[in-house]
Amino acid sequence: VGSEMCIRDRVMMDKVLVWGRHTRCFHWLLVLVFSFSMTTGLLADIDLMEWHMLSGFALLGLLLFRLLTGVIGRDYAQFNRFPLSPGSLMAYFRGRREFAGHNPLGSWMIIIMLLVLMLQVVSGLMTSDDFFVEGPWVIWADEAWVSLSGEIHSTSYWVLLGLAGVHIVAAVYYQLVKKHKLITAMVTGYKAGVAPAHAMREMSLLAVCASILIAVLATWLLVNL
């Protein structure tokens, strides 16, 4: 009985917070909204374009929230905790270091995905089909910018689909083959068997609510310029 208690205590001791509630909610909301936006866009049904635009506005709000919490958050989704340096990459490839949060490859993948998502959303704000649908920024953007934005918006979603595919395959590989339980951690917020360099904490409810409010207001302002 004593040994069983020690084992259980050891497992609990090794289970550490890596992703706060705000990060997990953002992630799964992004999955839903991104999937809906891509579906309505690829179907190219004029009756779905209003929903496609609304989903784009929702993506903009989510991205602004992620940028805010990436600065003020207290978990491993905080940008200054991303191991982006060449030294971190070398240590990871040589197997000399374990990472409680994103590993270097995962960190660079997140940065790239956020940048391409923002590019896709912003280009959508300046896109027009010249007949039925136009983004809210078309009214003050010149023709050259509208044309460029349309080209970007109509092609960069393939980059996003590719990045999303790589992200899913990597997460499943780490979950099932390497037993790192990345998907489980994005549901529960906790990882077992890791030694964090810093103690992570949940963001306060006040900070989360303030971030949501700022993201919503900023989105409304950007959409209604």
N, C-alpha and C positions, 0 to 999 in steps of 0.2 A: 504494500500500500504506500509506504514511504517513497519507494522508487517511482511509482506511478505519479505521485504528487510532485516529485521533483521534475519529472519529464513534462508534466502539464505546466508547471510553473515556468520551466525553461522556454516552452513554446510561447506562453503568454508574454514572457519577458522579451522574446525576440520579435514579437508582433508589434510593429511600429507604424505610426501614422505617416503616410506618404502623400495622399491626396485628400484635401479637405472637401467638405460638402459642396462648397461653391465650385470647385474644380470638377467634381463628379457630375454635378447637375449640368454644368456648362457642356461637358463632353457628350453626355447622352442627348441633351437638347440639340447640340450641333449635329449629331448623327441623324436625328429625326428631321430637322429643318433642312439640312444639306440634302438628304435623300429626297425629300419632297420637292425642293427647288430644282434639283437635277432632273427628276422625273417630269415635272411640269414643263421644264425647258426643252428636254429632249423630245417630248411628245409633239411640241410645236403646234398645239391646238390653241386657236385664238381665244376660245372660251376659257382656257386655263391661264392666259397671260396675266390677268389681274392677280390670280393666286400666286403666280410665279413672281410677280413684282413684290407682293406682300411678303413672300418668303425671303426675298432678297433684303427687304428692310429688316426682317427679323434676324437674318444673318449679320447684317451690319450692327445691330444692337448687341448680339452675342459676341461679336469680335471686339467691340468697344469695351464690353464687360470683361472680356479675357485680357485685354491690354491693361485695364485698370487693376485687376486682381493679380496680373503678372508682375505688377510693381509693388502693390501693398499686401499681397497674400503672404501667408506664413507657412505654406507647404512647399513641396518640391516643384510645383508649377510656377513658382516665382522665377522670373527670368534670370535673376542673378545667381540662381542655383543650378542653371544649366551648365553642364561640363562641356563647353564648346572649344576649349583650347586644343592645339595640336598635341600637347602633352597628355591630355585626357584621352584623346583618340588613340595615341600610341599605347598608353597603359591599358586601354580597353582591348585593343587588338592583341596585345601580348598576354592578356589574361591576368594582369598584375593588380587589377583593381575591380571591386564590385561597386555598383552604384545603387543606392536605395531608391532614387527617383529615376528619371530618364537617364539612360546611358548616352554617351556622346552621339552615336548615330541617331538615336531616338530624339535627342535634343535638336539636332540639325533638321531632322524631318519635321518636327513641330514648327520650328521657325519658318521653314520653307512653305509648309502647308498654310500657316497663318498669313504669310505674305501673298501667296497666290490666291487664297480666299479673299483677302482684302482687295487685290487687283480685280478679281472677278466681280465683286460687289460694286466697287467704284466704277468700273467700266459699264456695268449695268445701269448705273444712274445717268450715264451719258449716251445710252444706246437708243436708237429709234429704227423702226422698220419702215418709216416714211408714210405709213398708212394708218395703222390702228393703235400702235403701242409706242410710247416713248418714255424714257426715264425722266425724273424730275429736274435733272440738270441740263437737259437738252435745250431748254428755253434760253439759257444764257451762254451755252458753249457754242463755239463756232463750228462750221461744217467739217473742218479738218479733224477736230477733236472728236466729233460725233462719229465720223467715219472710222477713225482709228479705234475708238472705244468699241464700236460694233465688231470690228475684226478681232479685237482682243477677247471680247465677251463670247464670240461664237467659236473660238478655238481653244481658249485656255481651260474650258471645262474638261477637255480631254486630258490635260495635264493634271487637273484635280482628280479625275477618275483614276488615273494611273497612280497618283500619290496615295489616294484612299485605298486602292487595291494593295499596294506595297505595305501600307500601314496595317491593314487587316491581316495579311499573310504573316507579317512579322509578329503581330500580337498573338496570333494562333500558334505560331511556331514556338515562341517563348513560353506560352501557356502550356502546351501539350508536350513539346519535346524537351525544352530546357528546364521546364518545371519552375519558371520564375513567377507564374501566376499574375501576369500583368492585367489580364481581363478581370480576374477576381479582385485585384486591388482597386481597379477603377469602379467596382461595384461597392466594395466594403470600405475602401479608403486605406486599408492596412495591408502590409506585407509582412510575412514571417521569415525569419532566418536572415535578416539583414542588420548591418551595423551602421546606423545613420551617423553622419558626421555632425549633424546638428539636430536638436530636438524640434520637431514640427508641432505646430498648434493650429487649431481651427481659427478661421477668421471670426471675429465677433459678429453677432447678428446685425448690429448697427452698421458695421463696415460693409457687410454684404448688401444690406438694404440701401445704403448710400451709393454703393457701386451700381446697383440695379437702377436706381433713380437717375444717376448721372448718365448711364448708358442710354436709358430711354429718352431722356431730355435731349441728349446730344444727337441721337438718331432722328428724333422729330425735327430738330433744327436743321440737320443736314438734308433731310428729305424735303423740307419745306423752304429751302433757300429761295 
